[in-house]
Amino acid sequence: MAQLQNLDWLPVIVAAAAAWIFGAIYYSALGKIWLAAQGKTRELVRAENAGKSTAAKTFPFILSLIAEIVMAIAMSGILFHIGIYGLEAGLFSGFMIWLGFILTTVVVNNAFAFRSAKLTAIDSLHWLGVMLIIGAIIGAMGR
């Protein structure tokens, strides 16, 4: 817990916000393809969401920002404990975390849920971008 006492919040917040904005842009650009990979259309999603409150529709966006803050805190702790900072160290750490933990989790979860390979690729590449952004910012702005 000593690391959290000395946590530099500026890189954490900047990294999480940048990752969240990346996700918004990424999924906006791939929206139709992403929906099709789920076997859905915009009309179906509108119908599914018709009875939901604004809070219920907003919750996934808030949850993703919170998750990215946690990821940035974890990245900060990892780089602190290995004692190596810099853009390259952050990018490498982000890639390795994605490869070893995120990609494997997404692939396994999607396989058990019988989701398409296209959906798995789209979502996995999103998380790669998130981890590279978080790693780059924490690495470059870290101590």
C-alpha positions in Angstrom: 0.0 0.0 0.0 3.0 2.3 0.3 2.9 2.9 -3.4 -0.7 4.2 -3.3 0.3 6.7 -0.7 2.8 8.1 -3.1 0.7 7.7 -6.2 0.9 10.6 -8.7 -2.7 11.1 -9.7 -2.0 13.4 -12.6 -0.6 10.7 -14.9 -3.3 8.3 -13.7 -6.2 10.6 -14.6 -4.6 11.7 -17.9 -4.0 8.1 -18.9 -7.5 6.9 -17.9 -9.1 9.9 -19.7 -7.1 9.4 -22.8 -7.9 5.6 -22.9 -11.6 6.3 -22.4 -11.6 8.9 -25.2 -9.8 6.4 -27.4 -12.5 3.8 -26.7 -15.2 6.3 -27.6 -13.5 7.1 -30.9 -12.7 3.4 -31.6 -16.2 2.1 -31.1 -17.8 5.1 -32.8 -15.7 4.3 -35.9 -16.4 0.5 -35.7 -20.0 0.8 -34.3 -21.8 -0.9 -37.2 -19.1 -3.6 -37.6 -19.1 -4.2 -33.8 -22.9 -4.5 -33.7 -22.9 -6.9 -36.7 -20.2 -9.0 -35.0 -22.7 -9.4 -32.1 -25.5 -10.2 -34.5 -27.3 -7.0 -33.7 -28.5 -3.9 -35.6 -28.9 -0.3 -34.3 -32.7 -0.8 -34.4 -32.5 -3.9 -32.2 -30.3 -2.1 -29.7 -32.7 0.9 -29.6 -35.5 -1.5 -28.9 -33.5 -3.3 -26.2 -32.7 0.0 -24.5 -36.2 1.6 -24.9 -37.3 0.8 -21.4 -34.0 1.5 -19.7 -33.4 4.6 -17.6 -30.7 7.2 -18.5 -28.7 5.9 -15.5 -28.8 2.3 -16.8 -27.7 3.4 -20.2 -24.9 5.6 -18.8 -23.6 3.0 -16.4 -21.4 1.1 -18.9 -19.6 4.4 -19.8 -19.0 5.2 -16.2 -17.9 1.7 -15.4 -15.3 1.8 -18.3 -13.8 5.0 -17.0 -13.6 3.6 -13.5 -11.9 0.4 -14.9 -9.4 2.5 -16.8 -8.6 4.5 -13.7 -7.9 1.2 -11.9 -5.8 0.0 -14.8 -3.8 3.2 -14.7 -3.3 2.8 -11.0 -2.1 -0.8 -11.5 0.2 0.3 -14.3 1.7 3.0 -12.1 2.3 0.4 -9.4 3.8 -2.1 -11.7 6.2 0.5 -13.2 7.1 1.7 -9.7 7.9 -1.8 -8.5 10.0 -2.7 -11.5 11.7 0.7 -11.2 11.7 1.4 -14.9 9.9 4.4 -16.4 9.9 6.0 -19.8 7.8 5.7 -23.0 9.3 2.4 -24.1 8.9 0.8 -20.7 5.3 1.9 -20.5 4.5 0.6 -24.0 6.2 -2.7 -23.4 4.5 -3.2 -20.0 1.1 -2.3 -21.5 1.7 -4.7 -24.4 2.8 -7.5 -22.0 -0.2 -7.0 -19.6 -2.5 -7.0 -22.6 -1.0 -10.1 -24.1 -0.7 -12.1 -20.8 -3.9 -11.1 -19.1 -6.4 -9.1 -21.2 -6.2 -10.9 -24.5 -6.2 -14.3 -22.9 -9.2 -13.4 -20.8 -11.2 -11.9 -23.7 -10.5 -14.9 -25.9 -11.5 -17.5 -23.3 -14.6 -15.6 -22.2 -15.7 -15.1 -25.8 -15.0 -18.7 -26.7 -17.2 -20.0 -23.9 -20.0 -17.5 -24.8 -19.7 -18.6 -28.5 -19.0 -15.0 -29.6 -17.6 -14.5 -33.1 -13.9 -14.2 -33.8 -14.6 -10.8 -35.3 -16.1 -9.5 -32.1 -13.2 -11.0 -30.1 -10.7 -9.3 -32.4 -12.5 -5.9 -32.2 -12.7 -5.9 -28.5 -9.2 -7.3 -28.0 -7.7 -4.6 -30.2 -9.6 -2.0 -28.2 -8.0 -3.2 -25.0 -4.6 -3.3 -26.7 -5.0 0.4 -27.5 -6.1 1.1 -24.0 -3.1 -0.6 -22.4 -0.7 1.0 -24.9 -2.1 4.5 -24.1 -2.1 3.9 -20.4 1.4 2.4 -20.4 2.8 5.2 -22.6 1.3 8.0 -20.5 2.2 6.4 -17.1 5.7 5.5 -18.4 6.4 8.9 -19.8 4.9 10.9 -17.0 6.0 8.6 -14.2 8.8 9.2 -11.7 
